[in-house]
Amino acid sequence: MDLLFFYKALAVGFAIAAPVGPIGALCIQRTLKRGLPAGLAVGLGAALADGTYGAIAAFGLVSVMDFFVLWQDVLKIGGGVFLILLGVKAFLIYPDTGPAPKRPGLPFLSPGGKLGLAGEVATTYALTLTNPMTILSFIAIFAGLGLMHAGGETGQSVALAVGVFVGSALWWVLLSGVVTAIRGRIPDTALPWINRFAGALLIGFGAAAITSQG
């Protein structure tokens, strides 16, 4: 594995993951609600998706890129609807500091309807993949750094894909760790409002995804 390419890709993965967006809001909300493992599970799903897109860009899989770009509007709508559902759920759940009030509704939206850690990983992976423009971001950054089609060597392409995954994962570990560290300083009475604020952000991101077609 080419270490120079790996470290450059690591920086790219970290930089692309770091801006606050819907997955960041989801990671913070899950960490506050369910603890560090849940936050890391969300981060792992996002890092795997970034690594997937990084691999597509690094290996020059044009047909796969074309597929995601062709269906980007459908993916945005699907991802936007799912973000809105997650946002609505955030309004209905309460921190685990006591019995949660029972509310009627769909199992997905019920306070007790929790995903396991594997479900968190899979859900976030699929949700992150609904932003196909991430592929174009990787292509643009790789090209700007002179990393695209670097000699056509498989080892360099692997280094790029793995580096993106590791860089993205580092950001999610950092974010989850910081949120966990300050969790004990947040009054329990404030947590429902944080859930609602996170829910509002997710609903806003979802609406933006749906209306940003074209």
C-alpha positions in Angstrom: 0.0 0.0 0.0 1.3 3.4 -1.0 1.6 5.3 2.3 1.7 8.7 0.6 -1.6 8.1 -1.2 -3.0 6.6 2.0 -2.3 9.7 4.1 -3.6 12.0 1.5 -6.8 10.0 1.2 -7.1 9.9 5.0 -7.1 13.7 5.0 -9.7 13.8 2.3 -11.9 11.4 4.1 -11.6 13.4 7.4 -12.3 16.7 5.6 -15.4 15.4 3.7 -16.9 13.8 6.9 -16.2 16.8 9.2 -18.8 19.4 8.0 -21.9 19.3 10.1 -24.8 17.7 8.1 -27.6 15.3 8.7 -25.4 12.4 9.6 -23.5 14.6 12.1 -26.8 15.6 13.7 -27.9 11.9 13.8 -24.6 10.9 15.3 -24.8 13.5 18.1 -28.5 12.6 18.8 -27.8 8.9 18.9 -24.7 9.4 21.2 -26.7 11.5 23.6 -29.6 9.1 23.6 -28.0 5.7 23.6 -24.3 6.2 24.4 -21.0 5.9 22.7 -21.6 2.6 21.0 -24.6 3.9 19.1 -22.7 7.0 18.0 -19.8 4.9 16.8 -22.3 2.6 14.9 -23.7 5.7 13.1 -20.1 6.8 12.3 -19.1 3.4 11.1 -22.0 3.3 8.6 -21.1 6.8 7.3 -17.4 5.9 7.1 -18.2 2.7 5.1 -20.3 4.7 2.7 -17.5 7.3 2.3 -15.1 4.4 1.7 -17.4 3.0 -0.9 -17.6 6.3 -2.8 -13.9 6.7 -2.4 -13.3 3.3 -3.9 -15.7 4.1 -6.8 -13.7 7.3 -7.5 -10.3 5.7 -7.0 -10.9 2.6 -9.2 -12.7 4.7 -11.8 -15.9 2.7 -11.9 -17.6 4.9 -14.4 -20.7 2.7 -14.8 -21.3 2.8 -11.1 -20.8 6.6 -11.0 -23.2 7.0 -13.9 -25.8 4.9 -12.1 -25.8 7.0 -8.9 -25.8 10.3 -10.9 -28.6 9.0 -13.2 -30.8 8.1 -10.2 -29.7 11.0 -7.9 -33.1 12.6 -7.8 -34.8 9.3 -6.7 -32.0 8.7 -4.1 -32.4 12.3 -2.8 -36.1 11.9 -2.4 -35.7 8.5 -0.6 -33.0 9.8 1.6 -35.0 13.0 2.4 -38.1 11.1 3.3 -36.1 8.9 5.6 -34.4 11.9 7.3 -37.8 13.4 7.9 -39.0 10.1 9.5 -35.9 10.1 11.7 -36.5 13.7 12.6 -40.1 13.0 13.6 -38.9 10.1 15.7 -36.5 12.4 17.5 -39.5 14.4 18.7 -41.2 11.2 20.1 -38.3 9.7 22.0 -37.0 10.6 25.4 -33.6 10.1 27.0 -33.2 6.8 29.0 -33.5 8.5 32.3 -36.8 7.0 33.2 -39.8 5.3 31.7 -40.7 6.7 28.3 -44.3 7.7 27.8 -46.2 5.3 25.5 -47.4 6.8 22.2 -49.5 5.2 19.5 -48.2 5.0 16.0 -45.9 3.1 13.7 -43.3 0.8 15.3 -40.6 2.8 13.5 -41.7 6.0 15.2 -42.5 4.5 18.6 -40.1 5.5 21.5 -39.4 1.8 22.2 -38.6 0.9 18.6 -34.8 0.9 18.7 -32.5 -0.4 16.1 -29.6 -2.6 17.2 -26.1 -1.5 16.5 -25.9 -3.5 13.3 -29.2 -1.8 12.2 -27.7 1.6 13.0 -24.7 0.8 10.8 -26.8 -0.4 7.9 -29.3 2.4 8.1 -26.6 5.1 8.2 -24.7 3.4 5.4 -27.8 3.4 3.2 -28.7 7.0 4.2 -25.2 8.3 3.4 -25.3 6.6 0.0 -28.4 8.6 -0.9 -26.1 11.6 -1.6 -24.5 10.6 -4.9 -22.9 14.0 -5.3 -20.3 12.7 -2.7 -18.8 10.8 -5.6 -18.2 13.9 -7.5 -16.7 15.5 -4.5 -14.2 12.7 -4.2 -13.4 12.9 -7.9 -12.8 16.6 -7.8 -10.6 16.4 -4.7 -8.7 13.4 -6.0 -8.1 15.2 -9.3 -7.0 18.4 -7.5 -4.5 16.4 -5.5 -3.2 14.5 -8.5 -4.6 11.2 -7.1 -6.9 10.2 -10.0 -5.7 7.2 -12.0 -2.3 7.4 -10.4 -0.4 5.1 -12.7 -3.4 2.8 -12.8 -1.9 0.8 -10.0 -4.3 -1.3 -7.9 -2.2 -0.8 -4.7 -2.6 3.0 -5.0 -6.3 2.7 -5.6 -6.7 0.5 -2.5 -4.7 3.0 -0.5 -7.0 5.8 -1.6 -10.2 3.8 -0.7 -8.8 2.6 2.7 -7.5 6.0 3.5 -10.9 7.7 2.9 -12.5 5.1 5.2 -10.0 5.6 8.0 -10.1 9.4 7.7 -13.9 9.4 7.9 -13.9 7.0 10.7 -11.5 9.1 12.7 -13.8 12.1 12.5 -16.8 10.0 13.7 -14.8 8.6 16.6 -13.7 12.1 17.6 -17.2 13.5 17.4 -18.8 10.6 19.3 -16.0 10.8 21.9 -16.5 14.6 22.5 -20.3 14.2 22.8 -19.8 11.3 25.2 -17.4 13.4 27.3 -19.8 16.3 27.7 -22.9 14.1 28.1 -22.5 13.9 31.9 -22.5 17.7 32.1 -25.9 18.1 30.4 -28.9 18.1 32.7 -31.4 15.4 32.1 -34.1 18.0 31.7 -32.3 19.4 28.7 -32.1 16.1 26.8 -35.6 16.1 25.4 -35.1 19.6 24.0 -31.8 18.5 22.4 -33.7 15.5 20.9 -36.3 17.9 19.5 -33.6 20.3 18.1 -31.8 17.4 16.4 -35.2 16.3 15.0 -35.8 19.7 13.6 -32.4 19.6 11.9 -33.0 16.2 10.4 -36.4 17.3 9.1 -34.8 20.4 7.7 -32.1 18.4 6.0 -34.6 16.0 4.7 -36.8 18.7 3.2 -33.8 20.3 1.6 -32.8 17.0 0.0 -36.2 16.6 -1.5 -36.4 20.1 -2.8 -32.8 20.2 -4.2 -33.5 18.0 -7.2 -32.1 18.9 -10.6 
